[in-house]
Amino acid sequence: MVRTVDELIDPSTEKWDFELLSQTFWEDDVQIIRTIPVHTDMDDVVGWHLFWEDDVQIIRTIPVHTDMDDVVGWHFDTKGCFSVKSAYKTDSRLLSENRQKRRWQKPKTGELKLNTDGAFNSDKHDGGWGFVLRDDQGQVVSSGARREDFLLEAFQAELLGCLEGLQEVARMGISRINLEVDVALVKEAILTDDYRLASSGGVITEIKHLIGADFMSCTVSVCKRDGNSVAYALAAYGCNLPSGSYNTWEVPCVVEELVTSNLDGSDE
């Protein structure tokens, strides 16, 4: 398993190992990497930084600090290991899934779409979540929001929004649903087993069991935050509700304007 970049260099030729590059990266990227000069006389240093911009994971070069220790800069793979390949594949998936239209998209005729979101206050470790269920004309069927007094992380808030939204849909007797979120990691958590050992693994397991027991069909997709504006506003509203308060509505006044703008296209 390739763990560091220097392992991609053939020590006998002091050039990129084409076979290893081909096994690790997409073909187009292999060609780009092979144009990068190789410096075998240099020590390993922190050469990039992973960050989030509009919920897309980006790699950006930063000034080198040789006094810094190595840190894990990406997610573990399914075996609990990290490597250059797992980092690359994760980043490629997230970038691909987030190249989508910003405006909310109606579901197919006769179908329903559930949008969910979470909000997190890192200073107080509290927050809230919100969800909105809409039909193929964009009309709100149901929505809800709640304040959470203790959260471990933002990821937990996102997952709680999904869980509560799906529970409301199940209570309504709906067995087919399109779930849409604005964080690709939430989709990854629901559709794979990669995050079963995460701190929010219990919530993930509950979501999986709910989908398996109560739904004949549940698709999960990722949209840009602008396409999730109603659920986002509901999550922010949930943060300001009284402790333990859980509200449900058809069209709450706090999002009436957003719902209307979705329908007439004025938010494009």
C-alpha positions, 0 to 999 in steps of 0.5 A, a space after each residue: 500500500 502506497 502511504 507517501 509520495 516518495 513511494 511512487 518514485 522508482 529508486 533505480 531511475 529516480 523517476 515516477 513509477 508509471 505502474 504505481 501511478 496507473 494503479 493509484 490515479 486516473 489516466 488523465 491525472 497520471 499524465 499530469 503527475 509525470 510532468 512534475 519534477 522529481 527531487 529525491 534529495 528532499 525530505 518528506 514535508 507537509 506539502 498540501 492542505 485539505 479544506 472545505 469550500 461550499 461543502 467540496 473537499 479541496 486540495 490547496 498547496 501551502 507554504 512548507 513548514 519543516 518543523 511540523 509533524 505529519 498528520 492524517 489529512 484524509 479519511 481512512 478506507 474500509 480497512 481502517 488504513 489510509 493511503 495516497 490512493 484512498 485520499 485520491 479516490 475520496 477526493 475524486 468522489 466528493 468533487 464529482 458528486 458536488 458538480 451539480 446545479 445549485 437550484 433545488 430540483 423537483 423530483 420526478 412526476 409522482 415522487 416526493 423529495 426529502 431535503 435535510 440539513 443540520 447546524 452546529 455551534 462549535 463553541 457550545 457544541 449545540 445546534 439544530 436540524 431541519 427537514 422539508 418534504 416536497 412533491 413533484 410540483 415543489 409544494 411542501 407536504 411536511 417540514 420540521 425543525 428541532 434544537 439539539 442541546 448537545 452535539 459531538 460534531 456537525 456531522 451528527 447534526 446532519 445525520 439527525 436531520 436525515 433520521 428525523 426527516 425519514 421517521 416523519 416520512 415513515 409515519 406518514 405511510 410513504 414507502 418511496 422517497 428521494 433523500 437529498 443532502 448537501 454534504 457528500 459524506 452523509 451520502 457516503 455514510 448511509 450507502 456504505 459501511 465506511 463510517 460504522 465506527 465513527 462517533 455518530 455510528 449509532 445514528 448511521 445504523 439507525 438510519 440504515 435500519 429505518 430505510 431497510 424496514 420502512 421503505 421500499 425505495 430510498 435514493 440518496 443524492 447530493 446537491 449544492 447548499 443553494 439547492 438545499 436552502 429551505 432545509 438549511 433555513 429550517 436547521 438555522 431556525 431549529 437552533 433558536 427553538 426552546 430546548 427540546 422543542 420539536 416543531 412540524 408544519 406544512 409551510 412554516 412562515 420562516 421559509 415561505 419566501 424560499 419555497 416560493 423562490 424555488 418554484 418561480 426560479 428567482 433564486 437562480 
